[in-house]
Amino acid sequence: MGAMKSIIMDAEEQCWDQVSDIIKESEHVSEAMNRASAVFAQAGLIGYLSVSDIDEGVGEMWNEQRSAYV
């Protein structure tokens, strides 16, 4: 794997870790999606991942975390 791809994948993993915390703090999934998009944009990863990919990932993580409380 190339060095650049490794850097991008590490940045993506760090963003998803931040998103996990955001989901725990958010009142609604749409809030988490908006905040997650901002995290990925700040990291320069919009384009590498689309907003719809991020929203889908947030939705899945939201459902997983919320199902643990039911």
TAUR-V738693 format. One record per helix or strand of 2 or more residues. SS is the DSSP state (H for helix, E for strand). FROM is the first residue (numbers start at 1). TO is the last residue. If there is no record, write none. Layout:
# TAUR-V738693
ss/from/to
SS/FROM/TO
SS/FROM/TO
This chain:
# TAUR-V738693
ss/from/to
H/3/25
H/29/42
H/51/67
